[in-house]
Amino acid sequence: MSAGTTGNDDVYSTSDATWTVDADDDGTTAAQGTGSDDHDDTGDTGAHDAAAGDDMTDDRTGSATTAAADSPPAGSPSGATNQARSGKKRDKRAGRATRPQGAAANPGEPDGQEARSGSGTSAPAGETGTKRPTGRPAVTQQPVVLRAHGLVKRYGQTLAVDDVDLEIRKGSIFGVVGPNGAGKTTTLSVLTGLLRPDAGTVTVLDHDVWSDPTAAKRAMGVLPDRLRLFDRLTGAQMLFYSATLHGLDGKTARSRSADLAEAFGLGDALGRPVADYSMGMSKKIALAATLIHSPRVLVLDEPFESVDPVSATTITDILRRYTAGGGTVVLSSHSMELVQRTCDSVAIIVGGKVLAAGTMAQVRGRRSLEDKFVELAGGRPVAESMEWLHSFSG
Ligand SMILES: Nc1ncnc2c1ncn2[C@@H]1O[C@H](COP(=O)(O)OP(=O)(O)OP(=O)(O)O)[C@@H](O)[C@H]1O
């Protein structure tokens, strides 16, 4: 990404003085740009299968938990957002996109990438070989930066998250997949402190999301499932706003905005109101706003949804550069192919339970991730009673 500007600084200007306030950089080391060129780029094109030393869970027979629903999680959520806590679906989504999460942080030093799994979990024959840059330890040897233990979340009678444990390591791109209604969004909302669990704990870089919410959220960048953007702002204003919210000074905000706009192919759109953006463009500007403060951990709910294939590849490249620099990504997606290609680790959630989790190689074995997913999700439904579909009216 270029450190230069688009030559279009006017796009940041507004009659509202709010947008022109230069916040102090506050000593945040976030000045290290996302995906800066001094980070090694792995150049990987295949799946990032991690080392076999990592444990995989395959808990298809795990019984539904009943104990935790009435128990409050450890620690008080008093300091956390109460947005999205209501039992209404629309309330669950509400507000998450209107407030960028986290604060400036330095992703850290270049480090871990994938490792090929060993016996019993080797990658399918013919798969593109993956390369681990020399000197970098495998992801499985990296410290856990995001840990969930015993998460339970109910909406009335619906058990949306059922005793979920997750461990996500530094430098990992961790995919969360599952059928519609499996509990992915609810799980990610709990991980990021947007939803209070009925039981369980979440720590981000050893900060408890509920007892130490500010520190935990400072370390995170969150792309929520349903985008609710300040869409009367231009793209440039939105990025600037997001940057200054996280304590970046105006110069850094503009410079990073230009970098991100170029990287996401939004340079020409920066001066237009976000309300006029297509779905894919909105997704990309929201993702850019999530990245601008260089958080240590990114939690992205369906970042590839509505995004064209070229842009999806761009996003993948950006995420790889980010993790090569020590950042960590958790993302959900319905695209098994994209997840298999992009993620080094994965969890398959069905009915609120984690049925399989581990490195990509461990979870899918010699099959594709999609085949494994279909098997765990109960197979493809057969529409046998739909003969009327061939009756063709008119
Ligand atoms: N606010 C809510 N109120 C009531 N039920 C909810 C609410 N949010 C989610 N649910 C229910 O919780 C379960 C999990 O929903 P969730 O949105 O987490 O699934 P998902 O895996 O993200 O689904 P999708 O892939 O379709 O986005 C579903 O049964 C859903 O109907």
The ligand as a Tripos MOL2 file, in Angstrom:
@<TRIPOS>MOLECULE
LIG
   31    33     1     0     0
SMALL
NO_CHARGES

@<TRIPOS>ATOM
      1 N1        -31.9270  -11.3420   19.0600 N.pl3     1 LIG1
      2 C1        -32.3630  -12.5770   18.9350 C.ar      1 LIG1
      3 N2        -33.5060  -12.9660   19.5190 N.ar      1 LIG1
      4 C2        -33.9510  -14.2360   19.4440 C.ar      1 LIG1
      5 N3        -33.3000  -15.2190   18.8150 N.ar      1 LIG1
      6 C3        -32.1430  -14.8800   18.2170 C.ar      1 LIG1
      7 C4        -31.6280  -13.5620   18.2470 C.ar      1 LIG1
      8 N4        -30.4510  -13.5500   17.5780 N.ar      1 LIG1
      9 C5        -30.2710  -14.7950   17.1390 C.ar      1 LIG1
     10 N5        -31.2720  -15.5990   17.5290 N.ar      1 LIG1
     11 C6        -31.3840  -17.0390   17.2750 C.3       1 LIG1
     12 O1        -30.1920  -17.6300   17.7430 O.3       1 LIG1
     13 C7        -29.7620  -18.6420   16.8570 C.3       1 LIG1
     14 C8        -28.3740  -18.3060   16.3520 C.3       1 LIG1
     15 O2        -28.4440  -17.1360   15.5530 O.3       1 LIG1
     16 P1        -27.1490  -16.4810   14.9130 P.3       1 LIG1
     17 O3        -27.5590  -15.2140   14.2540 O.co2     1 LIG1
     18 O4        -26.0950  -16.3970   15.9470 O.co2     1 LIG1
     19 O5        -26.7440  -17.5830   13.8600 O.3       1 LIG1
     20 P2        -25.7260  -17.5180   12.6420 P.3       1 LIG1
     21 O6        -24.9330  -18.7690   12.6780 O.co2     1 LIG1
     22 O7        -24.9530  -16.2550   12.6860 O.co2     1 LIG1
     23 O8        -26.7120  -17.5340   11.4160 O.3       1 LIG1
     24 P3        -26.5280  -16.9910    9.9050 P.3       1 LIG1
     25 O9        -25.4650  -17.8070    9.2740 O.co2     1 LIG1
     26 O10       -27.8780  -17.2610    9.2950 O.co2     1 LIG1
     27 O11       -26.2050  -15.5350    9.9920 O.co2     1 LIG1
     28 C9        -30.8310  -18.7220   15.7650 C.3       1 LIG1
     29 O12       -31.7480  -19.7290   16.1230 O.3       1 LIG1
     30 C10       -31.4960  -17.3780   15.8170 C.3       1 LIG1
     31 O13       -32.8240  -17.4340   15.3950 O.3       1 LIG1
@<TRIPOS>BOND
     1     1     2 1
     2     2     3 ar
     3     2     7 ar
     4     3     4 ar
     5     4     5 ar
     6     5     6 ar
     7     6     7 ar
     8     6    10 ar
     9     7     8 ar
    10     8     9 ar
    11     9    10 ar
    12    10    11 1
    13    11    12 1
    14    11    30 1
    15    12    13 1
    16    13    14 1
    17    13    28 1
    18    14    15 1
    19    15    16 1
    20    16    17 2
    21    16    18 1
    22    16    19 1
    23    19    20 1
    24    20    21 2
    25    20    22 1
    26    20    23 1
    27    23    24 1
    28    24    25 2
    29    24    26 1
    30    24    27 1
    31    28    29 1
    32    28    30 1
    33    30    31 1
@<TRIPOS>SUBSTRUCTURE
     1 LIG1         1 GROUP 0 **** ****
